[in-house]
Amino acid sequence: MTAITLDDAVWKDVEEGTEALVDRWLVTEGEPVRAGQPLVSVVLVKTTFEVTAPADGVLERILVAAGETFARGVPIGTLRESR
């Protein structure tokens, strides 16, 4: 399993303790995805980012639902990579 997270680079100048919001998931659990495919749209300090699949595989589990917030480094989903 591979954790799906918001890239650390986008948190660079963000104040400690700030959380991001999952705006919407673009795929559903169990859906096959390709590396680089947008998976989820998140909002951090009024800026929207798309989190992409790190590899080919299947979106195994959504850990943070749309409308919920999460902190820096927290996985928002898991990917089961294709072999």
ROMI-529487 format. One record per atom (N, C-alpha, C): residue number from 1; residue in three letters; atom name; x, y negated, z. Coordinates in pm, 1 decimal. Atoms other than C-alpha are relative to their C-alpha. Last residue first. Layout:
N
num: NUM, residu: ala, atome: CA, u: X, v: Y, w: Z
...
//
This chain:
83
num: 83, residu: arg, atome: N, u: -128.1, v: -71.4, w: 9.9
num: 83, residu: arg, atome: CA, u: 231.8, v: 523.4, w: -1025.7
num: 83, residu: arg, atome: C, u: 43.4, v: 10.2, w: -142.4
num: 82, residu: ser, atome: N, u: 5.1, v: -113.5, w: 94.9
num: 82, residu: ser, atome: CA, u: -35.2, v: 260.6, w: -982.2
num: 82, residu: ser, atome: C, u: 136.5, v: 65.1, w: -6.4
num: 81, residu: glu, atome: N, u: -70.5, v: 10.9, w: 127.4
num: 81, residu: glu, atome: CA, u: -6.2, v: 42.5, w: -670.3
num: 81, residu: glu, atome: C, u: -16.3, v: 125.6, w: -84.1
num: 80, residu: arg, atome: N, u: -59.9, v: -133.3, w: 17.7
num: 80, residu: arg, atome: CA, u: -269.7, v: 50.6, w: -398.4
num: 80, residu: arg, atome: C, u: 61.0, v: -1.4, w: -138.9
num: 79, residu: leu, atome: N, u: -2.8, v: -53.8, w: 134.1
num: 79, residu: leu, atome: CA, u: -326.8, v: -315.8, w: -320.6
num: 79, residu: leu, atome: C, u: 63.0, v: 138.1, w: 3.2
num: 78, residu: thr, atome: N, u: -103.1, v: -99.9, w: 25.4
num: 78, residu: thr, atome: CA, u: -424.7, v: -456.6, w: 16.7
num: 78, residu: thr, atome: C, u: -18.4, v: 55.4, w: -141.2
num: 77, residu: gly, atome: N, u: 48.0, v: -120.8, w: 65.5
num: 77, residu: gly, atome: CA, u: -608.4, v: -776.4, w: 106.2
num: 77, residu: gly, atome: C, u: 113.9, v: 98.8, w: -15.0
num: 76, residu: ile, atome: N, u: 143.0, v: 23.1, w: 24.5
num: 76, residu: ile, atome: CA, u: -580.0, v: -1106.9, w: 289.4
num: 76, residu: ile, atome: C, u: -64.2, v: 118.6, w: -71.8
num: 75, residu: pro, atome: N, u: 50.2, v: -65.1, w: 121.0
num: 75, residu: pro, atome: CA, u: -245.3, v: -1029.6, w: 452.5
num: 75, residu: pro, atome: C, u: -150.0, v: -24.4, w: -15.4
num: 74, residu: val, atome: N, u: 102.5, v: -101.0, w: -27.2
num: 74, residu: val, atome: CA, u: -150.8, v: -1291.9, w: 714.9
num: 74, residu: val, atome: C, u: -46.5, v: 63.6, w: -131.6
num: 73, residu: gly, atome: N, u: -55.5, v: -134.8, w: -12.0
num: 73, residu: gly, atome: CA, u: 178.2, v: -1470.8, w: 642.8
num: 73, residu: gly, atome: C, u: -100.7, v: 111.2, w: 23.9
num: 72, residu: arg, atome: N, u: -121.0, v: -28.5, w: 77.9
num: 72, residu: arg, atome: CA, u: 43.4, v: -1821.2, w: 710.5
num: 72, residu: arg, atome: C, u: 48.1, v: 142.4, w: 27.2
num: 71, residu: ala, atome: N, u: -123.8, v: 72.5, w: -30.2
num: 71, residu: ala, atome: CA, u: -297.3, v: -1816.1, w: 878.4
num: 71, residu: ala, atome: C, u: 113.2, v: 43.1, w: -93.3
num: 70, residu: phe, atome: N, u: -112.5, v: -83.4, w: -40.2
num: 70, residu: phe, atome: CA, u: -638.8, v: -1707.2, w: 751.9
num: 70, residu: phe, atome: C, u: 124.6, v: -86.2, w: 16.4
num: 69, residu: thr, atome: N, u: -132.6, v: 61.6, w: 4.7
num: 69, residu: thr, atome: CA, u: -982.0, v: -1856.5, w: 699.9
num: 69, residu: thr, atome: C, u: 106.1, v: 98.1, w: 46.4
num: 68, residu: glu, atome: N, u: -79.0, v: -13.2, w: -122.1
num: 68, residu: glu, atome: CA, u: -1316.7, v: -1698.9, w: 612.7
num: 68, residu: glu, atome: C, u: 137.3, v: -64.1, w: -18.9
num: 67, residu: gly, atome: N, u: 55.7, v: 86.0, w: -104.2
num: 67, residu: gly, atome: CA, u: -1564.2, v: -1816.0, w: 347.5
num: 67, residu: gly, atome: C, u: 75.3, v: 8.2, w: 131.8
num: 66, residu: ala, atome: N, u: 26.2, v: 135.6, w: 47.9
num: 66, residu: ala, atome: CA, u: -1487.7, v: -1526.2, w: 114.1
num: 66, residu: ala, atome: C, u: -67.9, v: -79.8, w: 110.8
num: 65, residu: ala, atome: N, u: 113.4, v: 21.5, w: 90.4
num: 65, residu: ala, atome: CA, u: -1381.1, v: -1224.2, w: 316.2
num: 65, residu: ala, atome: C, u: -9.0, v: -145.5, w: -45.4
num: 64, residu: val, atome: N, u: 55.6, v: 130.9, w: -35.8
num: 64, residu: val, atome: CA, u: -1036.5, v: -1166.0, w: 465.7
num: 64, residu: val, atome: C, u: -107.3, v: -31.7, w: -103.3
num: 63, residu: leu, atome: N, u: -15.3, v: 17.4, w: -144.7
num: 63, residu: leu, atome: CA, u: -919.8, v: -802.2, w: 468.0
num: 63, residu: leu, atome: C, u: -56.2, v: -132.8, w: 50.0
num: 62, residu: ile, atome: N, u: 5.1, v: 143.2, w: -27.1
num: 62, residu: ile, atome: CA, u: -1039.0, v: -698.4, w: 121.3
num: 62, residu: ile, atome: C, u: 3.3, v: -15.8, w: 151.4
num: 61, residu: arg, atome: N, u: 83.3, v: 52.6, w: -107.7
num: 61, residu: arg, atome: CA, u: -931.4, v: -339.6, w: 64.3
num: 61, residu: arg, atome: C, u: 9.4, v: -151.5, w: 8.6
num: 60, residu: glu, atome: N, u: 40.2, v: -101.9, w: -97.2
num: 60, residu: glu, atome: CA, u: -783.3, v: -114.5, w: -201.5
num: 60, residu: glu, atome: C, u: -99.0, v: -55.7, w: 102.3
num: 59, residu: leu, atome: N, u: 24.7, v: 77.3, w: -121.5
num: 59, residu: leu, atome: CA, u: -763.8, v: -352.9, w: -495.8
num: 59, residu: leu, atome: C, u: -61.0, v: 95.7, w: 101.8
num: 58, residu: val, atome: N, u: 141.7, v: 10.1, w: -36.2
num: 58, residu: val, atome: CA, u: -636.2, v: -95.8, w: -743.4
num: 58, residu: val, atome: C, u: -9.9, v: -85.4, w: 126.0
num: 57, residu: gly, atome: N, u: 55.3, v: -87.9, w: -101.1
num: 57, residu: gly, atome: CA, u: -300.4, v: -92.3, w: -919.4
num: 57, residu: gly, atome: C, u: -148.6, v: -19.0, w: 18.5
num: 56, residu: asp, atome: N, u: 117.7, v: -72.2, w: 48.3
num: 56, residu: asp, atome: CA, u: -63.6, v: -285.0, w: -1141.8
num: 56, residu: asp, atome: C, u: -50.9, v: 89.5, w: 112.5
num: 55, residu: ala, atome: N, u: -31.3, v: -117.4, w: 82.5
num: 55, residu: ala, atome: CA, u: 173.7, v: -505.6, w: -942.5
num: 55, residu: ala, atome: C, u: -130.4, v: 56.2, w: -56.4
num: 54, residu: pro, atome: N, u: -145.0, v: -14.6, w: 7.4
num: 54, residu: pro, atome: CA, u: 191.6, v: -829.2, w: -737.0
num: 54, residu: pro, atome: C, u: 43.6, v: 115.5, w: -90.0
num: 53, residu: ala, atome: N, u: -42.4, v: -136.1, w: -33.7
num: 53, residu: ala, atome: CA, u: -172.5, v: -907.1, w: -818.3
num: 53, residu: ala, atome: C, u: 150.8, v: 11.2, w: -14.0
num: 52, residu: thr, atome: N, u: 0.5, v: -100.3, w: 105.6
num: 52, residu: thr, atome: CA, u: -229.9, v: -1281.2, w: -825.8
num: 52, residu: thr, atome: C, u: 47.7, v: 135.5, w: 50.2
num: 51, residu: val, atome: N, u: -94.6, v: -103.2, w: -41.0
num: 51, residu: val, atome: CA, u: -332.2, v: -1533.0, w: -560.9
num: 51, residu: val, atome: C, u: -11.1, v: 111.3, w: -103.2
num: 50, residu: glu, atome: N, u: 41.0, v: -135.5, w: 33.3
num: 50, residu: glu, atome: CA, u: -500.5, v: -1833.1, w: -719.4
num: 50, residu: glu, atome: C, u: 111.2, v: 94.1, w: 44.4
num: 49, residu: phe, atome: N, u: -103.2, v: -88.4, w: 54.0
num: 49, residu: phe, atome: CA, u: -446.1, v: -2164.4, w: -543.2
num: 49, residu: phe, atome: C, u: -64.2, v: 132.5, w: -37.7
num: 48, residu: thr, atome: N, u: 41.9, v: -136.7, w: 30.2
num: 48, residu: thr, atome: CA, u: -684.8, v: -2451.3, w: -470.5
num: 48, residu: thr, atome: C, u: 114.9, v: 76.2, w: -65.3
num: 47, residu: thr, atome: N, u: -55.3, v: -46.7, w: 126.4
num: 47, residu: thr, atome: CA, u: -557.4, v: -2766.9, w: -300.9
num: 47, residu: thr, atome: C, u: -39.8, v: 146.3, w: -19.1
num: 46, residu: lys, atome: N, u: 70.9, v: 59.2, w: 114.0
num: 46, residu: lys, atome: CA, u: -756.0, v: -2951.4, w: -32.3
num: 46, residu: lys, atome: C, u: 57.3, v: 37.0, w: -136.5
num: 45, residu: val, atome: N, u: -14.5, v: 145.9, w: -5.9
num: 45, residu: val, atome: CA, u: -507.7, v: -2856.1, w: 242.7
num: 45, residu: val, atome: C, u: -51.9, v: -63.4, w: -129.6
num: 44, residu: leu, atome: N, u: -91.2, v: 37.6, w: -107.2
num: 44, residu: leu, atome: CA, u: -506.3, v: -2487.0, w: 145.9
num: 44, residu: leu, atome: C, u: 23.3, v: -150.1, w: -10.7
num: 43, residu: val, atome: N, u: -17.8, v: 144.3, w: -13.9
num: 43, residu: val, atome: CA, u: -790.6, v: -2345.0, w: -60.2
num: 43, residu: val, atome: C, u: 87.7, v: -25.9, w: 121.9
num: 42, residu: val, atome: N, u: -7.5, v: 49.5, w: -137.4
num: 42, residu: val, atome: CA, u: -791.1, v: -1984.6, w: -181.0
num: 42, residu: val, atome: C, u: 24.5, v: -150.7, w: 0.1
num: 41, residu: ser, atome: N, u: -20.5, v: 144.9, w: -0.7
num: 41, residu: ser, atome: CA, u: -900.5, v: -1817.1, w: -505.0
num: 41, residu: ser, atome: C, u: -3.0, v: -46.1, w: 145.9
num: 40, residu: val, atome: N, u: 77.1, v: 76.2, w: -97.1
num: 40, residu: val, atome: CA, u: -861.1, v: -1440.3, w: -519.9
num: 40, residu: val, atome: C, u: 37.3, v: -147.6, w: -9.6
num: 39, residu: leu, atome: N, u: 83.2, v: -83.4, w: -86.7
num: 39, residu: leu, atome: CA, u: -737.2, v: -1168.6, w: -750.2
num: 39, residu: leu, atome: C, u: -96.4, v: -81.8, w: 83.9
num: 38, residu: pro, atome: N, u: 53.6, v: 71.6, w: -116.2
num: 38, residu: pro, atome: CA, u: -576.5, v: -1347.9, w: -1047.0
num: 38, residu: pro, atome: C, u: -96.8, v: 89.9, w: 77.9
num: 37, residu: gln, atome: N, u: 143.1, v: 31.6, w: 12.2
num: 37, residu: gln, atome: CA, u: -402.0, v: -1090.3, w: -1268.4
num: 37, residu: gln, atome: C, u: -46.3, v: -75.6, w: 123.3
num: 36, residu: gly, atome: N, u: 19.8, v: 137.7, w: 43.6
num: 36, residu: gly, atome: CA, u: -21.7, v: -1110.1, w: -1254.2
num: 36, residu: gly, atome: C, u: -145.0, v: -41.7, w: -15.1
num: 35, residu: ala, atome: N, u: -96.1, v: 93.5, w: -58.8
num: 35, residu: ala, atome: CA, u: 25.3, v: -732.4, w: -1238.0
num: 35, residu: ala, atome: C, u: -21.0, v: -138.5, w: -59.1
num: 34, residu: arg, atome: N, u: -130.7, v: 1.6, w: 65.2
num: 34, residu: arg, atome: CA, u: -289.1, v: -561.9, w: -1365.5
num: 34, residu: arg, atome: C, u: 89.3, v: -100.7, w: 70.5
num: 33, residu: val, atome: N, u: -54.5, v: 132.0, w: 34.3
num: 33, residu: val, atome: CA, u: -599.4, v: -475.6, w: -1162.8
num: 33, residu: val, atome: C, u: 137.1, v: 17.1, w: -64.9
num: 32, residu: pro, atome: N, u: -138.2, v: -1.9, w: 47.7
num: 32, residu: pro, atome: CA, u: -825.6, v: -171.8, w: -1111.3
num: 32, residu: pro, atome: C, u: 44.1, v: -140.8, w: -41.7
num: 31, residu: glu, atome: N, u: -16.6, v: 41.4, w: 139.6
num: 31, residu: glu, atome: CA, u: -1139.5, v: -238.4, w: -904.0
num: 31, residu: glu, atome: C, u: 147.0, v: 6.3, w: -41.2
num: 30, residu: gly, atome: N, u: 5.2, v: -115.7, w: 87.8
num: 30, residu: gly, atome: CA, u: -1185.5, v: -37.4, w: -585.6
num: 30, residu: gly, atome: C, u: 21.1, v: -32.2, w: -146.7
num: 29, residu: glu, atome: N, u: -72.5, v: -116.2, w: -50.9
num: 29, residu: glu, atome: CA, u: -1269.7, v: -342.0, w: -376.9
num: 29, residu: glu, atome: C, u: -19.4, v: 117.2, w: -95.4
num: 28, residu: thr, atome: N, u: 63.7, v: -69.1, w: -112.5
num: 28, residu: thr, atome: CA, u: -1405.3, v: -622.5, w: -593.7
num: 28, residu: thr, atome: C, u: 86.5, v: 117.0, w: 44.8
num: 27, residu: val, atome: N, u: 14.5, v: -143.6, w: 24.1
num: 27, residu: val, atome: CA, u: -1229.7, v: -876.1, w: -815.5
num: 27, residu: val, atome: C, u: -62.6, v: 62.9, w: 124.3
num: 26, residu: leu, atome: N, u: 27.2, v: -10.8, w: 142.6
num: 26, residu: leu, atome: CA, u: -1237.0, v: -1258.2, w: -835.1
num: 26, residu: leu, atome: C, u: -13.1, v: 145.4, w: -44.8
num: 25, residu: trp, atome: N, u: -72.8, v: -111.8, w: 58.7
num: 25, residu: trp, atome: CA, u: -1261.9, v: -1302.9, w: -458.6
num: 25, residu: trp, atome: C, u: -42.7, v: 13.0, w: -144.9
num: 24, residu: arg, atome: N, u: 74.7, v: -112.0, w: 57.4
num: 24, residu: arg, atome: CA, u: -1386.4, v: -1643.5, w: -356.5
num: 24, residu: arg, atome: C, u: 95.1, v: 104.9, w: -53.7
num: 23, residu: asp, atome: N, u: 113.2, v: 59.1, w: 72.7
num: 23, residu: asp, atome: CA, u: -1289.5, v: -1952.0, w: -157.2
num: 23, residu: asp, atome: C, u: -85.7, v: 109.6, w: -61.0
num: 22, residu: val, atome: N, u: 27.5, v: -82.1, w: 117.4
num: 22, residu: val, atome: CA, u: -1067.6, v: -1778.6, w: 98.8
num: 22, residu: val, atome: C, u: -125.8, v: -57.8, w: -64.4
num: 21, residu: leu, atome: N, u: 135.8, v: -51.8, w: 14.1
num: 21, residu: leu, atome: CA, u: -976.2, v: -2069.3, w: 326.1
num: 21, residu: leu, atome: C, u: -7.9, v: 88.0, w: -123.9
num: 20, residu: ala, atome: N, u: 54.0, v: 7.1, w: 135.6
num: 20, residu: ala, atome: CA, u: -621.4, v: -2151.0, w: 438.4
num: 20, residu: ala, atome: C, u: -138.1, v: 65.6, w: -0.2
num: 19, residu: glu, atome: N, u: 43.7, v: -124.4, w: 63.1
num: 19, residu: glu, atome: CA, u: -520.5, v: -2218.5, w: 798.6
num: 19, residu: glu, atome: C, u: -52.0, v: -28.0, w: -140.1
num: 18, residu: thr, atome: N, u: 99.8, v: 20.2, w: 104.9
num: 18, residu: thr, atome: CA, u: -314.1, v: -2496.2, w: 954.2
num: 18, residu: thr, atome: C, u: -35.4, v: 133.8, w: -62.3
num: 17, residu: gly, atome: N, u: 134.1, v: -19.3, w: -54.7
num: 17, residu: gly, atome: CA, u: -136.1, v: -2397.0, w: 1276.4
num: 17, residu: gly, atome: C, u: -111.9, v: -22.3, w: -101.2
num: 16, residu: glu, atome: N, u: 15.1, v: -124.8, w: -75.1
num: 16, residu: glu, atome: CA, u: 199.9, v: -2542.1, w: 1172.0
num: 16, residu: glu, atome: C, u: -141.0, v: 8.1, w: 57.8
num: 15, residu: glu, atome: N, u: -13.7, v: 7.8, w: -145.2
num: 15, residu: glu, atome: CA, u: 159.5, v: -2837.7, w: 933.7
num: 15, residu: glu, atome: C, u: -26.8, v: 135.8, w: 65.1
num: 14, residu: val, atome: N, u: 127.0, v: -5.0, w: -71.6
num: 14, residu: val, atome: CA, u: 194.3, v: -2754.3, w: 566.3
num: 14, residu: val, atome: C, u: 25.7, v: 4.6, w: 150.3
num: 13, residu: asp, atome: N, u: 17.4, v: 128.0, w: -68.5
num: 13, residu: asp, atome: CA, u: 508.9, v: -2867.3, w: 385.5
num: 13, residu: asp, atome: C, u: -130.2, v: -7.8, w: 79.5
num: 12, residu: lys, atome: N, u: -123.8, v: 70.9, w: -34.2
num: 12, residu: lys, atome: CA, u: 628.0, v: -2519.6, w: 281.2
num: 12, residu: lys, atome: C, u: -20.0, v: -127.8, w: 81.7
num: 11, residu: trp, atome: N, u: 13.3, v: 43.4, w: -139.6
num: 11, residu: trp, atome: CA, u: 295.0, v: -2331.0, w: 293.4
num: 11, residu: trp, atome: C, u: 111.5, v: -94.8, w: 42.1
num: 10, residu: val, atome: N, u: 109.3, v: 98.5, w: -4.8
num: 10, residu: val, atome: CA, u: 278.5, v: -2302.5, w: -86.8
num: 10, residu: val, atome: C, u: -23.9, v: -53.4, w: 141.3
num: 9, residu: ala, atome: N, u: -40.4, v: 128.5, w: 59.2
num: 9, residu: ala, atome: CA, u: 625.2, v: -2139.9, w: -92.5
num: 9, residu: ala, atome: C, u: -111.0, v: -104.9, w: 8.9
num: 8, residu: asp, atome: N, u: -58.4, v: 87.0, w: -102.6
num: 8, residu: asp, atome: CA, u: 515.2, v: -1862.8, w: 147.0
num: 8, residu: asp, atome: C, u: 34.9, v: -138.6, w: -53.4
num: 7, residu: asp, atome: N, u: -144.9, v: 21.5, w: 9.1
num: 7, residu: asp, atome: CA, u: 299.8, v: -1711.5, w: -128.4
num: 7, residu: asp, atome: C, u: 48.5, v: -99.9, w: 104.9
num: 6, residu: leu, atome: N, u: -23.2, v: 128.3, w: 66.1
num: 6, residu: leu, atome: CA, u: -57.3, v: -1634.8, w: -17.1
num: 6, residu: leu, atome: C, u: 149.2, v: -28.0, w: 9.3
num: 5, residu: thr, atome: N, u: -12.5, v: 119.4, w: -83.7
num: 5, residu: thr, atome: CA, u: -68.9, v: -1268.5, w: 75.3
num: 5, residu: thr, atome: C, u: 13.1, v: -124.4, w: -86.6
num: 4, residu: ile, atome: N, u: 26.7, v: 116.2, w: 84.7
num: 4, residu: ile, atome: CA, u: -170.8, v: -932.9, w: -72.2
num: 4, residu: ile, atome: C, u: -1.4, v: -121.5, w: 91.0
num: 3, residu: ala, atome: N, u: 80.2, v: 108.1, w: -57.2
num: 3, residu: ala, atome: CA, u: -12.4, v: -647.2, w: 120.4
num: 3, residu: ala, atome: C, u: -14.5, v: -112.7, w: -101.7
num: 2, residu: thr, atome: N, u: -67.9, v: 128.2, w: 6.7
num: 2, residu: thr, atome: CA, u: 110.0, v: -350.0, w: -80.7
num: 2, residu: thr, atome: C, u: -92.8, v: -107.1, w: 54.9
num: 1, residu: met, atome: N, u: 82.4, v: 119.5, w: 0.0
num: 1, residu: met, atome: CA, u: 0.0, v: 0.0, w: 0.0
num: 1, residu: met, atome: C, u: 86.1, v: -124.9, w: 0.0
//
